[in-house]
């Protein structure tokens, strides 16, 4: 009957979102992923951002499948600047996969039709990160690994010159 009200949103969406109005900016796209659309309000470093959804809710997002150096080292500042230039105050979409032990959402960031996680690797501003819990989706693993290899071969970013980072360990602990 056309006069009937539309069915209510699935309860799981309402549990994730704080109100029914959130459905415009927070959409549960499967049992495992959440889609958040909004504006990037803060860039913390080369792999972590805050995105404000259209309903005003802010999500701190650690970018899935990449690892950038901390801002306390030269390449960390460069990585931060690149991500800041790409995203700050721009519209973005994040596919959130999970939360980490620091209560950050873990996900893939898209803006202007581009996978920004991939872009950080491709430009040498981050490395491909496959540690359990932070590894990219299966379909992204090969492209991310190839992008890192190409950045290394071409001496881009982290892989430039004699002060390049080693590929082992965490970038947070490496010094230039």
Buried (B, 14 or more C-beta within 10 A) or exposed (E): EEEEEEEEBEEEBBEBBEEEEBBEBBBBEEEEBBBBBBBBBBBBBBBBBBBBBBBEBEBBBBBBBBBBBBBEBEBBBBBBBBBBEBBEEEBBBBBBBBEEEEEBBBBBBBBEEEBBBBBBBBBBBBBBBEEEEBBBEEEBBEBBBBBBBBBBEEEBBBBBEEEBBEEEEEBEEBEE
